[in-house]
């Protein structure tokens, strides 16, 4: 179920209000705007987002004077997806972060150029990602234990110069409180997807797990415990820190120079 107070859900209730005020059923509105009844239902319940084209068609059919299109302005200020917001709060408050990433450099360690390539030039999203990294420059930064699959070092995100700069960033990031280990190619415990475990003040732990369509934040004890166990298995299979740094250097020179 959608968050009742999420902007997307609020927008959907506004659409329902205007539709009912016009005396139309969802089916009747669908016929007038040439969008499906299922889409209208999903938008009104907050399950599906409204596109600008959909909002404009509804404005025209319902005679709202452009109100619904203007109400979509909330998106301009939303630099993180709604499902990421919960995790962002935990990440900022974490004392320790343990992260495994099989596909990409973790967001906290991405260069601006790497992030821009991934986010396809969305400057607001790039700026937000860079702002997240400020926690690593605090006087009391969280301890970050990071494991990445070796494939991350060779996946071409942008050109050789961009990748060389990104790998240099990984090498330069290492401190006593920030470690990076490389998990060698092959069959290993990390093939099921990336995740992050945040340890908060008081010892409570929260899990952020990636899926094909969104990330999921949970403090469910069973899920967190399984993730901790998985992370420890992955870290055991990863190269030690010194060997990991040599592997990153080798990739930087041999693959991206």
PASEBA-1860 file (N, C-alpha, C; in nm, 3 decimals):
! residues 257
1> XXXXXXXX> 0.084/-0.119/0.000/0.000/0.000/0.000/0.087/0.124/0.000 ~ 0.045/0.225/-0.077/0.122/0.348/-0.085/0.115/0.426/0.046 ~ 0.220/0.500/0.076/0.223/0.587/0.193/0.113/0.692/0.176 ~ 0.021/0.700/0.273/-0.096/0.788/0.262/-0.057/0.934/0.243 ~ 0.056/0.973/0.304/0.097/1.113/0.299/0.207/1.140/0.195 ~ 0.244/1.040/0.119/0.343/1.061/0.013/0.284/1.155/-0.092 ~ 0.368/1.242/-0.152/0.317/1.335/-0.254/0.241/1.265/-0.365 ~ 0.289/1.148/-0.407/0.222/1.075/-0.514/0.080/1.035/-0.474
9> XXXXXXXX> 0.064/0.992/-0.348/-0.068/0.953/-0.300/-0.160/1.074/-0.284 ~ -0.104/1.184/-0.237/-0.184/1.307/-0.223/-0.232/1.354/-0.359 ~ -0.145/1.347/-0.460/-0.184/1.387/-0.595/-0.299/1.300/-0.644 ~ -0.290/1.170/-0.616/-0.396/1.079/-0.659/-0.530/1.112/-0.595 ~ -0.529/1.154/-0.469/-0.655/1.190/-0.403/-0.712/1.318/-0.463 ~ -0.624/1.409/-0.504/-0.672/1.530/-0.570/-0.740/1.496/-0.702 ~ -0.683/1.405/-0.777/-0.745/1.362/-0.901/-0.883/1.303/-0.873 ~ -0.892/1.216/-0.772/-1.021/1.155/-0.738/-1.123/1.263/-0.702
17> XXXXXXXX> -1.080/1.363/-0.625/-1.170/1.473/-0.586/-1.226/1.544/-0.710 ~ -1.139/1.581/-0.801/-1.183/1.653/-0.922/-1.269/1.564/-1.011 ~ -1.235/1.436/-1.020/-1.314/1.345/-1.104/-1.456/1.330/-1.050 ~ -1.465/1.311/-0.918/-1.598/1.295/-0.859/-1.678/1.424/-0.865 ~ -1.608/1.538/-0.850/-1.677/1.667/-0.861/-1.736/1.686/-1.000 ~ -1.671/1.626/-1.099/-1.720/1.635/-1.237/-1.826/1.530/-1.266 ~ -1.854/1.444/-1.170/-1.957/1.342/-1.186/-1.918/1.229/-1.279 ~ -1.790/1.199/-1.285/-1.742/1.095/-1.377/-1.693/0.972/-1.301
25> XXXXXXXX> -1.715/0.856/-1.358/-1.653/0.734/-1.306/-1.512/0.723/-1.364 ~ -1.434/0.633/-1.311/-1.301/0.612/-1.366/-1.308/0.569/-1.512 ~ -1.404/0.486/-1.544/-1.421/0.440/-1.682/-1.457/0.554/-1.776 ~ -1.544/0.642/-1.731/-1.583/0.756/-1.815/-1.466/0.851/-1.838 ~ -1.388/0.873/-1.733/-1.271/0.959/-1.749/-1.171/0.894/-1.844 ~ -1.155/0.764/-1.834/-1.063/0.692/-1.922/-1.100/0.712/-2.068 ~ -1.229/0.709/-2.097/-1.274/0.728/-2.235/-1.242/0.868/-2.285 ~ -1.250/0.966/-2.197/-1.226/1.106/-2.238/-1.079/1.139/-2.256
33> XXXXXXXX> -0.992/1.079/-2.177/-0.851/1.118/-2.183/-0.765/1.017/-2.259 ~ -0.826/0.901/-2.296/-0.756/0.798/-2.373/-0.638/0.738/-2.297 ~ -0.655/0.730/-2.165/-0.565/0.652/-2.080/-0.649/0.542/-2.017 ~ -0.584/0.431/-1.977/-0.661/0.317/-1.928/-0.726/0.343/-1.792 ~ -0.836/0.273/-1.769/-0.904/0.281/-1.639/-0.813/0.227/-1.529 ~ -0.733/0.124/-1.562/-0.640/0.069/-1.463/-0.535/0.171/-1.420 ~ -0.488/0.251/-1.515/-0.391/0.355/-1.480/-0.454/0.458/-1.388 ~ -0.576/0.500/-1.421/-0.645/0.599/-1.338/-0.662/0.546/-1.196
41> XXXXXXXX> -0.702/0.420/-1.184/-0.719/0.359/-1.053/-0.587/0.356/-0.976 ~ -0.479/0.317/-1.045/-0.349/0.311/-0.980/-0.299/0.446/-0.935 ~ -0.324/0.549/-1.016/-0.281/0.684/-0.979/-0.362/0.734/-0.860 ~ -0.493/0.711/-0.862/-0.578/0.761/-0.754/-0.546/0.696/-0.620 ~ -0.498/0.574/-0.621/-0.463/0.506/-0.496/-0.317/0.528/-0.458 ~ -0.244/0.606/-0.539/-0.105/0.634/-0.507/-0.008/0.525/-0.544 ~ -0.055/0.421/-0.614/0.031/0.310/-0.652/0.115/0.341/-0.775 ~ 0.064/0.428/-0.861/0.132/0.461/-0.986/0.154/0.611/-0.997
49> XXXXXXXX> 0.264/0.654/-1.058/0.289/0.798/-1.074/0.212/0.855/-1.193 ~ 0.182/0.983/-1.186/0.116/1.053/-1.297/0.221/1.122/-1.382 ~ 0.212/1.106/-1.512/0.304/1.176/-1.602/0.247/1.315/-1.631 ~ 0.330/1.409/-1.677/0.278/1.541/-1.715/0.169/1.532/-1.820 ~ 0.185/1.439/-1.916/0.084/1.424/-2.022/-0.049/1.377/-1.964 ~ -0.042/1.285/-1.869/-0.163/1.235/-1.803/-0.231/1.348/-1.726 ~ -0.152/1.425/-1.652/-0.207/1.536/-1.574/-0.273/1.640/-1.663 ~ -0.210/1.672/-1.775/-0.266/1.771/-1.867/-0.396/1.722/-1.929
57> XXXXXXXX> -0.402/1.592/-1.961/-0.525/1.536/-2.018/-0.638/1.541/-1.916 ~ -0.607/1.512/-1.790/-0.708/1.518/-1.684/-0.755/1.661/-1.662 ~ -0.661/1.756/-1.662/-0.698/1.897/-1.647/-0.798/1.939/-1.754 ~ -0.770/1.899/-1.876/-0.856/1.937/-1.988/-0.993/1.873/-1.976 ~ -0.996/1.744/-1.941/-1.123/1.671/-1.933/-1.207/1.716/-1.814 ~ -1.141/1.756/-1.705/-1.213/1.789/-1.582/-1.231/1.940/-1.562 ~ -1.173/2.020/-1.652/-1.188/2.166/-1.643/-1.128/2.224/-1.517 ~ -1.008/2.177/-1.480/-0.946/2.222/-1.355/-0.854/2.343/-1.372
65> XXXXXXXX> -0.844/2.393/-1.494/-0.761/2.513/-1.516/-0.613/2.490/-1.496 ~ -0.566/2.368/-1.518/-0.424/2.338/-1.504/-0.379/2.304/-1.364 ~ -0.472/2.288/-1.271/-0.436/2.264/-1.131/-0.359/2.134/-1.112 ~ -0.401/2.028/-1.181/-0.335/1.900/-1.162/-0.193/1.901/-1.217 ~ -0.174/1.968/-1.331/-0.037/1.978/-1.385/0.053/2.056/-1.290 ~ 0.001/2.163/-1.233/0.082/2.242/-1.140/0.116/2.164/-1.013 ~ 0.024/2.077/-0.971/0.047/1.998/-0.850/0.162/1.898/-0.867 ~ 0.202/1.872/-0.992/0.315/1.782/-1.014/0.448/1.848/-0.984
73> XXXXXXXX> 0.448/1.976/-0.950/0.573/2.047/-0.921/0.647/1.987/-0.802 ~ 0.576/1.908/-0.717/0.644/1.846/-0.604/0.762/1.761/-0.651 ~ 0.755/1.711/-0.776/0.862/1.625/-0.826/0.993/1.701/-0.844 ~ 0.982/1.830/-0.870/1.103/1.908/-0.894/1.192/1.912/-0.771 ~ 1.133/1.902/-0.654/1.212/1.905/-0.532/1.246/1.768/-0.478 ~ 1.203/1.664/-0.548/1.227/1.528/-0.500/1.351/1.471/-0.568 ~ 1.467/1.488/-0.505/1.590/1.443/-0.566/1.615/1.294/-0.539 ~ 1.553/1.238/-0.436/1.563/1.096/-0.410/1.427/1.031/-0.438
81> XXXXXXXX> 1.426/0.909/-0.493/1.300/0.837/-0.505/1.236/0.822/-0.367 ~ 1.104/0.818/-0.362/1.034/0.812/-0.232/1.079/0.692/-0.149 ~ 1.105/0.578/-0.216/1.146/0.460/-0.141/1.287/0.471/-0.084 ~ 1.369/0.565/-0.139/1.505/0.580/-0.088/1.511/0.672/0.034 ~ 1.407/0.755/0.050/1.408/0.852/0.159/1.427/0.790/0.296 ~ 1.362/0.677/0.321/1.374/0.612/0.451/1.517/0.568/0.477 ~ 1.582/0.514/0.373/1.720/0.470/0.390/1.813/0.588/0.410 ~ 1.791/0.696/0.336/1.878/0.813/0.344/1.890/0.861/0.488
89> XXXXXXXX> 1.780/0.863/0.561/1.783/0.906/0.701/1.870/0.814/0.785 ~ 1.859/0.684/0.762/1.937/0.587/0.839/2.085/0.599/0.804 ~ 2.115/0.616/0.676/2.253/0.628/0.632/2.322/0.748/0.697 ~ 2.249/0.859/0.705/2.307/0.980/0.763/2.332/0.966/0.913 ~ 2.256/0.881/0.980/2.268/0.865/1.126/2.355/0.746/1.166 ~ 2.404/0.670/1.068/2.474/0.545/1.098/2.608/0.567/1.165 ~ 2.643/0.477/1.255/2.777/0.473/1.314/2.868/0.383/1.231 ~ 2.808/0.279/1.174/2.882/0.185/1.090/2.797/0.148/0.970
97> XXXXXXXX> 2.860/0.139/0.853/2.793/0.095/0.732/2.873/-0.021/0.673 ~ 2.804/-0.130/0.646/2.866/-0.243/0.578/2.792/-0.262/0.446 ~ 2.865/-0.252/0.335/2.797/-0.255/0.206/2.863/-0.353/0.110 ~ 2.779/-0.420/0.034/2.827/-0.508/-0.073/2.761/-0.465/-0.202 ~ 2.840/-0.447/-0.307/2.786/-0.402/-0.435/2.843/-0.488/-0.548 ~ 2.757/-0.564/-0.617/2.805/-0.653/-0.723/2.814/-0.589/-0.861 ~ 2.750/-0.473/-0.881/2.738/-0.417/-1.015/2.808/-0.283/-1.036 ~ 2.802/-0.194/-0.936/2.850/-0.058/-0.952/2.930/-0.014/-0.830
105> XXXXXXXX> 3.004/0.092/-0.845/3.069/0.153/-0.730/2.961/0.206/-0.636 ~ 2.968/0.180/-0.507/2.866/0.230/-0.413/2.853/0.382/-0.423 ~ 2.731/0.431/-0.405/2.704/0.573/-0.421/2.791/0.663/-0.335 ~ 2.826/0.619/-0.215/2.908/0.701/-0.125/3.051/0.716/-0.174 ~ 3.092/0.635/-0.272/3.229/0.639/-0.321/3.239/0.677/-0.469 ~ 3.127/0.716/-0.528/3.129/0.752/-0.670/3.186/0.892/-0.691 ~ 3.260/0.909/-0.801/3.300/1.043/-0.841/3.179/1.113/-0.903 ~ 3.187/1.243/-0.912/3.076/1.318/-0.972/3.055/1.277/-1.118
113> XXXXXXXX> 3.164/1.251/-1.190/3.153/1.213/-1.331/3.087/1.076/-1.346 ~ 3.124/0.983/-1.258/3.066/0.848/-1.261/2.917/0.856/-1.230 ~ 2.882/0.933/-1.127/2.741/0.949/-1.090/2.662/1.014/-1.203 ~ 2.721/1.114/-1.267/2.651/1.183/-1.377/2.622/1.088/-1.492 ~ 2.718/0.999/-1.523/2.696/0.902/-1.630/2.583/0.805/-1.593 ~ 2.583/0.758/-1.468/2.479/0.666/-1.423/2.342/0.732/-1.421 ~ 2.337/0.857/-1.378/2.210/0.929/-1.362/2.172/1.005/-1.488 ~ 2.245/0.982/-1.596/2.214/1.037/-1.728/2.196/1.188/-1.726
121> XXXXXXXX> 2.286/1.255/-1.653/2.289/1.399/-1.656/2.187/1.470/-1.570 ~ 2.114/1.397/-1.485/2.017/1.460/-1.395/2.096/1.532/-1.285 ~ 2.116/1.664/-1.304/2.206/1.738/-1.216/2.157/1.745/-1.072 ~ 2.026/1.753/-1.052/1.973/1.756/-0.915/2.005/1.625/-0.843 ~ 1.989/1.514/-0.915/2.018/1.384/-0.854/2.167/1.367/-0.829 ~ 2.250/1.418/-0.922/2.395/1.411/-0.904/2.435/1.490/-0.780 ~ 2.382/1.611/-0.766/2.414/1.695/-0.651/2.372/1.627/-0.521 ~ 2.256/1.563/-0.522/2.207/1.494/-0.402/2.299/1.378/-0.364
129> XXXXXXXX> 2.347/1.306/-0.466/2.438/1.194/-0.438/2.569/1.245/-0.380 ~ 2.619/1.355/-0.434/2.743/1.411/-0.381/2.724/1.461/-0.238 ~ 2.606/1.518/-0.209/2.578/1.566/-0.073/2.574/1.451/0.027 ~ 2.527/1.334/-0.017/2.526/1.217/0.071/2.667/1.185/0.119 ~ 2.765/1.208/0.034/2.902/1.171/0.067/2.963/1.258/0.176 ~ 2.895/1.367/0.210/2.948/1.457/0.313/2.965/1.386/0.447 ~ 2.893/1.277/0.470/2.907/1.206/0.598/3.048/1.150/0.615 ~ 3.117/1.125/0.502/3.251/1.068/0.510/3.356/1.174/0.545
137> XXXXXXXX> 3.318/1.302/0.532/3.411/1.410/0.563/3.383/1.473/0.699 ~ 3.289/1.417/0.774/3.258/1.471/0.906/3.373/1.447/1.003 ~ 3.369/1.519/1.114/3.467/1.495/1.220/3.451/1.356/1.279 ~ 3.326/1.304/1.275/3.298/1.171/1.327/3.233/1.086/1.218 ~ 3.305/1.055/1.112/3.245/0.980/1.001/3.209/0.839/1.044 ~ 3.110/0.780/0.979/3.080/0.640/1.009/3.193/0.550/0.962 ~ 3.207/0.437/1.025/3.298/0.335/0.976/3.232/0.270/0.854 ~ 3.302/0.266/0.741/3.247/0.211/0.618/3.330/0.090/0.575
145> XXXXXXXX> 3.268/-0.026/0.576/3.333/-0.149/0.530/3.265/-0.190/0.400 ~ 3.340/-0.182/0.291/3.283/-0.198/0.158/3.346/-0.317/0.086 ~ 3.261/-0.399/0.025/3.307/-0.508/-0.061/3.242/-0.489/-0.198 ~ 3.323/-0.493/-0.303/3.270/-0.481/-0.439/3.313/-0.602/-0.521 ~ 3.228/-0.644/-0.612/3.263/-0.751/-0.703/3.372/-0.701/-0.798 ~ 3.463/-0.787/-0.836/3.572/-0.749/-0.926/3.519/-0.693/-1.058 ~ 3.401/-0.738/-1.101/3.344/-0.691/-1.227/3.319/-0.541/-1.227 ~ 3.297/-0.483/-1.109/3.274/-0.339/-1.098/3.392/-0.261/-1.155
153> XXXXXXXX> 3.513/-0.314/-1.138/3.634/-0.245/-1.182/3.646/-0.240/-1.334 ~ 3.575/-0.330/-1.402/3.590/-0.342/-1.547/3.465/-0.299/-1.624 ~ 3.357/-0.271/-1.553/3.233/-0.232/-1.622/3.248/-0.090/-1.674 ~ 3.237/-0.066/-1.805/3.259/0.068/-1.862/3.142/0.162/-1.837 ~ 3.158/0.247/-1.739/3.061/0.354/-1.713/3.126/0.482/-1.764 ~ 3.090/0.527/-1.884/3.162/0.637/-1.944/3.291/0.586/-2.007 ~ 3.383/0.676/-2.037/3.507/0.639/-2.105/3.620/0.600/-2.012 ~ 3.736/0.568/-2.070/3.852/0.525/-1.990/3.896/0.628/-1.886
161> XXXXXXXX> 3.896/0.756/-1.922/3.939/0.858/-1.826/3.846/0.864/-1.706 ~ 3.717/0.852/-1.733/3.620/0.854/-1.624/3.644/0.735/-1.531 ~ 3.662/0.616/-1.589/3.682/0.497/-1.507/3.815/0.503/-1.431 ~ 3.918/0.555/-1.495/4.047/0.568/-1.428/4.034/0.661/-1.308 ~ 3.961/0.772/-1.326/3.939/0.863/-1.215/3.859/0.801/-1.103 ~ 3.762/0.715/-1.141/3.680/0.650/-1.039/3.762/0.550/-0.958 ~ 3.847/0.474/-1.024/3.929/0.378/-0.950/4.032/0.450/-0.863 ~ 4.083/0.564/-0.912/4.173/0.644/-0.829/4.101/0.692/-0.704
169> XXXXXXXX> 3.974/0.728/-0.720/3.894/0.771/-0.604/3.883/0.658/-0.501 ~ 3.866/0.535/-0.547/3.859/0.423/-0.453/3.989/0.408/-0.376 ~ 4.100/0.418/-0.446/4.230/0.405/-0.380/4.252/0.515/-0.278 ~ 4.215/0.636/-0.314/4.237/0.751/-0.225/4.142/0.753/-0.106 ~ 4.030/0.682/-0.118/3.928/0.687/-0.013/3.965/0.607/0.111 ~ 4.055/0.512/0.097/4.083/0.418/0.206/4.149/0.489/0.325 ~ 4.094/0.465/0.442/4.147/0.517/0.569/4.129/0.407/0.673 ~ 4.176/0.428/0.795/4.150/0.328/0.899/4.001/0.302/0.922
177> XXXXXXXX> 3.916/0.400/0.888/3.772/0.384/0.908/3.698/0.347/0.780 ~ 3.770/0.338/0.668/3.704/0.307/0.541/3.788/0.204/0.466 ~ 3.735/0.085/0.453/3.808/-0.022/0.384/3.730/-0.065/0.260 ~ 3.804/-0.107/0.160/3.746/-0.157/0.035/3.810/-0.291/0.003 ~ 3.729/-0.393/-0.015/3.779/-0.524/-0.053/3.714/-0.567/-0.183 ~ 3.789/-0.640/-0.262/3.741/-0.686/-0.392/3.710/-0.835/-0.385 ~ 3.593/-0.870/-0.433/3.551/-1.011/-0.438/3.584/-1.064/-0.577 ~ 3.675/-1.162/-0.588/3.719/-1.208/-0.720/3.606/-1.268/-0.804
185> XXXXXXXX> 3.627/-1.263/-0.937/3.533/-1.324/-1.030/3.506/-1.469/-0.990 ~ 3.386/-1.516/-1.019/3.356/-1.657/-0.998/3.231/-1.679/-0.916 ~ 3.208/-1.803/-0.880/3.092/-1.840/-0.800/3.120/-1.804/-0.656 ~ 3.034/-1.719/-0.598/3.057/-1.676/-0.459/2.925/-1.643/-0.392 ~ 2.932/-1.602/-0.266/2.811/-1.578/-0.186/2.739/-1.449/-0.220 ~ 2.797/-1.366/-0.308/2.738/-1.236/-0.336/2.660/-1.226/-0.465 ~ 2.618/-1.338/-0.520/2.550/-1.336/-0.649/2.402/-1.301/-0.639 ~ 2.350/-1.281/-0.519/2.206/-1.257/-0.503/2.169/-1.109/-0.502
193> XXXXXXXX> 2.266/-1.018/-0.506/2.233/-0.875/-0.511/2.301/-0.793/-0.405 ~ 2.301/-0.661/-0.425/2.368/-0.571/-0.334/2.283/-0.532/-0.215 ~ 2.348/-0.489/-0.107/2.277/-0.448/0.012/2.371/-0.369/0.102 ~ 2.313/-0.298/0.199/2.388/-0.222/0.298/2.326/-0.246/0.435 ~ 2.410/-0.258/0.537/2.363/-0.273/0.674/2.413/-0.152/0.753 ~ 2.322/-0.079/0.813/2.359/0.037/0.896/2.343/0.000/1.042 ~ 2.447/0.028/1.121/2.438/0.013/1.265/2.420/0.152/1.324 ~ 2.313/0.170/1.402/2.277/0.301/1.456/2.317/0.313/1.602
201> XXXXXXXX> 2.306/0.433/1.655/2.335/0.456/1.796/2.245/0.366/1.880 ~ 2.303/0.297/1.976/2.226/0.204/2.057/2.238/0.061/2.010 ~ 2.299/0.042/1.891/2.323/-0.093/1.841/2.219/-0.150/1.749 ~ 2.109/-0.079/1.725/2.007/-0.131/1.633/2.061/-0.131/1.491 ~ 2.012/-0.222/1.408/2.061/-0.236/1.272/1.945/-0.229/1.172 ~ 1.974/-0.169/1.057/1.875/-0.153/0.951/1.937/-0.201/0.820 ~ 1.858/-0.269/0.741/1.903/-0.324/0.614/1.843/-0.248/0.498 ~ 1.926/-0.217/0.399/1.878/-0.164/0.272/1.918/-0.266/0.165
209> XXXXXXXX> 1.819/-0.321/0.096/1.845/-0.423/-0.006/1.791/-0.377/-0.141 ~ 1.869/-0.398/-0.244/1.829/-0.357/-0.377/1.747/-0.466/-0.445 ~ 1.643/-0.423/-0.520/1.566/-0.515/-0.603/1.568/-0.460/-0.745 ~ 1.499/-0.530/-0.835/1.499/-0.488/-0.975/1.429/-0.354/-0.995 ~ 1.336/-0.317/-0.908/1.256/-0.196/-0.931/1.273/-0.090/-0.823 ~ 1.321/-0.127/-0.704/1.336/-0.029/-0.597/1.423/-0.086/-0.486 ~ 1.463/-0.001/-0.394/1.533/-0.050/-0.277/1.436/-0.065/-0.162 ~ 1.466/-0.158/-0.073/1.379/-0.186/0.041/1.457/-0.162/0.170
217> XXXXXXXX> 1.400/-0.083/0.260/1.459/-0.058/0.391/1.379/-0.133/0.498 ~ 1.449/-0.211/0.579/1.379/-0.288/0.682/1.466/-0.307/0.805 ~ 1.401/-0.312/0.921/1.472/-0.344/1.045/1.425/-0.480/1.098 ~ 1.355/-0.557/1.014/1.311/-0.690/1.053/1.431/-0.774/1.097 ~ 1.423/-0.826/1.218/1.538/-0.895/1.279/1.585/-1.012/1.193 ~ 1.492/-1.087/1.140/1.528/-1.204/1.060/1.601/-1.163/0.933 ~ 1.551/-1.059/0.866/1.614/-1.012/0.742/1.752/-0.954/0.769 ~ 1.763/-0.874/0.876/1.892/-0.812/0.909/1.994/-0.919/0.946
225> XXXXXXXX> 1.953/-1.014/1.024/2.046/-1.121/1.065/2.096/-1.200/0.944 ~ 2.006/-1.228/0.851/2.045/-1.302/0.730/2.144/-1.220/0.648 ~ 2.122/-1.089/0.642/2.213/-1.002/0.566/2.350/-0.993/0.632 ~ 2.352/-0.984/0.764/2.480/-0.980/0.836/2.559/-1.108/0.810 ~ 2.490/-1.220/0.815/2.555/-1.349/0.790/2.608/-1.355/0.647 ~ 2.528/-1.305/0.552/2.571/-1.303/0.412/2.691/-1.212/0.392 ~ 2.690/-1.095/0.457/2.802/-1.002/0.442/2.931/-1.063/0.494 ~ 2.923/-1.129/0.608/3.043/-1.189/0.665/3.096/-1.300/0.574
233> XXXXXXXX> 3.007/-1.374/0.512/3.049/-1.479/0.418/3.117/-1.417/0.296 ~ 3.059/-1.309/0.245/3.116/-1.239/0.129/3.253/-1.182/0.164 ~ 3.263/-1.120/0.280/3.389/-1.056/0.320/3.498/-1.161/0.340 ~ 3.460/-1.279/0.386/3.557/-1.387/0.403/3.613/-1.432/0.269 ~ 3.529/-1.430/0.167/3.572/-1.474/0.034/3.647/-1.364/-0.042 ~ 3.636/-1.240/0.004/3.700/-1.128/-0.065/3.850/-1.126/-0.039 ~ 3.922/-1.057/-0.128/4.066/-1.040/-0.109/4.093/-0.952/0.011 ~ 4.204/-0.971/0.081/4.241/-0.879/0.190/4.258/-0.739/0.135
241> XXXXXXXX> 4.260/-0.640/0.223/4.267/-0.500/0.181/4.386/-0.472/0.089 ~ 4.505/-0.515/0.128/4.624/-0.484/0.048/4.616/-0.545/-0.092 ~ 4.569/-0.668/-0.102/4.554/-0.732/-0.232/4.442/-0.668/-0.313 ~ 4.339/-0.623/-0.243/4.229/-0.556/-0.312/4.277/-0.427/-0.376 ~ 4.358/-0.350/-0.304/4.409/-0.224/-0.358/4.501/-0.250/-0.477 ~ 4.580/-0.357/-0.472/4.665/-0.392/-0.585/4.581/-0.431/-0.706 ~ 4.469/-0.499/-0.683/4.379/-0.538/-0.791/4.317/-0.414/-0.856 ~ 4.279/-0.317/-0.775/4.223/-0.192/-0.828/4.329/-0.118/-0.910
249> XXXXXXXX> 4.451/-0.111/-0.859/4.559/-0.044/-0.932/4.585/-0.113/-1.066 ~ 4.586/-0.244/-1.065/4.611/-0.321/-1.187/4.502/-0.294/-1.291 ~ 4.377/-0.292/-1.246/4.267/-0.262/-1.339/4.279/-0.122/-1.396 ~ 4.317/-0.030/-1.311/4.329/0.110/-1.353/4.435/0.125/-1.463 ~ 4.546/0.055/-1.446/4.657/0.066/-1.542/4.634/-0.018/-1.667 ~ 4.595/-0.144/-1.648/4.586/-0.235/-1.760/4.457/-0.223/-1.841 ~ 4.349/-0.184/-1.773/4.220/-0.178/-1.846/4.185/-0.036/-1.889 ~ 4.223/0.066/-1.809/4.171/0.199/-1.836/4.277/0.302/-1.874
257> X> 4.398/0.256/-1.902/4.503/0.348/-1.949/4.531/0.325/-2.097
END
